[in-house]
Amino acid sequence: MGRIKTTLVKRTAQEIFSSHYDDVKTEFDANKKIADNYADIPSKKLRNAVAGYLTRLKKKKEMKEKK
């Protein structure tokens, strides 16, 4: 079982994902920079959670497109 993401993390990541889909990558480190650029996130821990969820969303979308 994994960790449960909060509503704030999911909402922020989904907003970034929908508005900047082309910029989001499947690499976590690249998504950390994207989260910094497009959202005002006060802590490093929260930024990392958003970046991780962005990575998950992008990989999930790519898997759907391949099928």
MIMARKE-414003 format. One line per 3 residues: number of its first residue (from 1); their letters; for each residue x, y, z of N, C-alpha, C. Coordinates in pm, 1 decimal. Example, Ala and Ser with C-alpha at 12.3 -4.5 7.8 and 13.67 -1.06 7.14 Angstrom:
% residues 2
1) AS) 1319.0:-569.0:780.0:1230.0:-450.0:780.0:1320.0:-330.0:780.0 ~ 1285.0:-225.0:708.0:1367.0:-106.0:714.0:1290.0:3.0:787.0
% end
This chain:
% residues 67
1) MGR) 83.9:-117.4:0.0:0.0:0.0:0.0:88.5:123.9:0.0 ~ 43.3:223.8:-73.6:120.0:346.8:-82.7:65.0:453.3:9.8 ~ 125.9:567.2:0.7:78.3:679.2:80.6:-39.2:746.4:11.6
4) IKT) -124.5:805.5:91.1:-241.6:874.6:38.4:-205.7:1021.4:18.5 ~ -232.5:1073.9:-100.0:-205.5:1214.5:-130.5:-322.7:1300.2:-81.7 ~ -291.3:1416.8:-30.3:-395.3:1507.4:17.5:-464.7:1574.4:-100.1
7) TLV) -579.0:1633.0:-71.7:-655.0:1702.0:-174.8:-576.1:1818.9:-231.6 ~ -501.4:1888.9:-148.2:-421.0:2001.6:-194.5:-317.5:1957.0:-296.8 ~ -249.7:1846.4:-270.4:-148.1:1794.5:-362.1:-212.9:1754.1:-493.9
10) KRT) -322.4:1681.0:-486.9:-389.3:1635.0:-608.3:-443.2:1750.8:-690.2 ~ -506.9:1845.4:-625.3:-566.0:1958.7:-695.9:-458.0:2042.8:-763.5 ~ -350.4:2071.4:-692.1:-241.5:2151.5:-747.6:-176.9:2080.5:-865.6
13) AQE) -150.8:1952.0:-850.7:-88.1:1875.5:-958.7:-179.4:1866.0:-1079.6 ~ -308.2:1846.8:-1058.8:-401.2:1836.5:-1171.0:-416.0:1968.8:-1244.5 ~ -408.9:2080.4:-1172.0:-414.2:2211.5:-1236.4:-290.7:2233.6:-1323.1
16) IFS) -174.5:2200.1:-1271.2:-51.0:2213.1:-1348.7:-55.1:2118.7:-1468.0 ~ -100.0:1996.5:-1445.9:-104.1:1895.9:-1551.5:-196.4:1936.5:-1665.1 ~ -312.3:1991.7:-1631.8:-407.4:2027.7:-1736.8:-365.2:2152.5:-1813.1
19) SHY) -303.2:2247.7:-1745.6:-266.5:2371.8:-1813.5:-129.1:2367.1:-1879.9 ~ -39.2:2281.6:-1832.2:97.4:2274.3:-1885.6:134.8:2129.9:-1918.1 ~ 46.5:2059.0:-1986.5:65.5:1916.8:-2014.7:195.9:1889.3:-2090.7
22) DDV) 228.6:1973.2:-2187.5:347.7:1950.0:-2270.3:478.2:1964.0:-2191.4 ~ 476.9:2043.4:-2084.9:598.0:2064.7:-2006.2:624.6:1953.5:-1905.8 ~ 519.8:1883.6:-1863.5:533.5:1779.1:-1762.4:606.0:1658.7:-1822.1
25) KTE) 702.8:1605.0:-1748.2:784.1:1491.9:-1793.1:755.4:1368.9:-1707.1 ~ 817.8:1258.6:-1743.8:805.0:1137.3:-1662.6:918.3:1125.9:-1562.2 ~ 1006.9:1224.8:-1555.9:1116.8:1225.3:-1458.9:1079.5:1314.4:-1340.9
28) FDA) 1102.2:1264.8:-1222.1:1067.5:1336.3:-1099.5:1144.7:1467.1:-1086.8 ~ 1276.1:1466.1:-1114.5:1358.3:1586.1:-1097.9:1313.3:1698.9:-1190.9 ~ 1274.9:1666.1:-1311.8:1225.0:1767.5:-1404.9:1092.7:1825.3:-1355.2
31) NKK) 1010.0:1741.6:-1297.7:880.4:1787.4:-1248.0:893.3:1872.4:-1121.6 ~ 1000.7:1855.7:-1045.2:1024.3:1943.3:-930.2:1042.8:2086.8:-978.1 ~ 1117.3:2105.2:-1085.2:1139.0:2239.3:-1140.2:1009.7:2296.3:-1196.8
34) IAD) 931.0:2211.9:-1261.0:803.0:2255.8:-1316.6:708.4:2299.3:-1204.8 ~ 704.9:2223.5:-1097.2:618.8:2258.4:-983.3:662.7:2391.3:-921.8 ~ 792.1:2415.4:-915.3:842.7:2542.9:-864.3:802.6:2658.6:-954.5
37) NYA) 811.1:2638.2:-1084.9:784.1:2746.2:-1179.5:636.3:2783.2:-1187.9 ~ 546.8:2685.5:-1186.2:405.9:2711.0:-1213.8:317.4:2721.4:-1091.0 ~ 368.5:2692.1:-973.5:285.6:2700.5:-852.6:366.1:2762.7:-739.2
40) DIP) 297.7:2833.9:-654.0:360.8:2894.3:-537.2:346.8:2796.2:-421.2 ~ 447.7:2711.4:-405.3:443.9:2605.5:-304.6:539.9:2643.2:-192.1 ~ 489.4:2652.2:-67.8:570.1:2705.6:42.5:679.6:2612.6:96.2
43) SKK) 665.5:2481.1:81.1:764.8:2392.7:141.3:819.8:2293.4:40.1 ~ 938.0:2245.5:69.2:1005.0:2149.2:-17.8:931.0:2015.3:-17.1 ~ 879.8:1975.6:98.0:808.4:1849.1:109.8:681.1:1849.0:24.1
46) LRN) 608.9:1958.5:26.8:487.1:1970.7:-52.1:519.6:1975.4:-201.3 ~ 627.1:2047.1:-237.2:669.4:2052.6:-377.2:703.8:1914.0:-429.3 ~ 772.9:1835.0:-348.0:810.0:1699.9:-388.8:687.4:1609.9:-404.6
49) AVA) 588.1:1628.3:-319.4:465.3:1549.5:-330.9:390.7:1584.0:-459.9 ~ 385.8:1713.0:-492.8:320.8:1756.4:-616.9:397.9:1702.8:-737.3 ~ 530.2:1711.1:-733.0:612.3:1661.9:-843.9:595.6:1511.1:-861.7
52) GYL) 588.0:1438.9:-753.8:567.1:1294.6:-761.6:432.5:1259.9:-821.3 ~ 329.9:1334.7:-784.7:197.2:1309.0:-838.7:190.6:1347.6:-986.2 ~ 261.2:1455.3:-1024.5:269.6:1491.7:-1166.6:333.3:1379.5:-1247.2
55) TRL) 439.6:1320.8:-1194.0:506.9:1210.1:-1261.0:412.4:1092.4:-1278.0 ~ 338.0:1064.3:-1174.0:242.3:953.2:-1178.8:133.5:978.3:-1282.8 ~ 80.4:1101.4:-1287.2:-22.7:1135.1:-1384.2:27.9:1122.3:-1527.4
58) KKK) 150.2:1169.2:-1551.1:207.1:1164.2:-1686.1:229.1:1019.5:-1731.6 ~ 283.6:936.5:-1642.9:306.7:795.8:-1677.5:174.6:724.1:-1703.0 ~ 73.8:755.1:-1622.7:-57.5:693.1:-1639.2:-119.6:733.2:-1773.5
61) KEM) -106.3:860.7:-1809.2:-160.5:909.7:-1936.9:-89.0:845.1:-2054.9 ~ 43.8:829.1:-2046.8:118.8:766.9:-2154.2:82.7:620.0:-2170.5 ~ 58.5:550.7:-2060.9:19.1:410.0:-2069.1:-117.6:396.6:-2137.5
64) KEK) -209.9:488.4:-2108.0:-339.8:486.0:-2171.7:-328.8:510.0:-2322.3 ~ -240.4:602.1:-2361.0:-224.0:635.7:-2502.0:-162.3:520.8:-2580.9 ~ -79.7:438.8:-2517.3:-15.7:326.8:-2586.7:-114.7:214.9:-2615.1
67) K) -218.1:201.9:-2533.2:-315.5:93.3:-2549.8:-411.1:118.4:-2660.8
% end
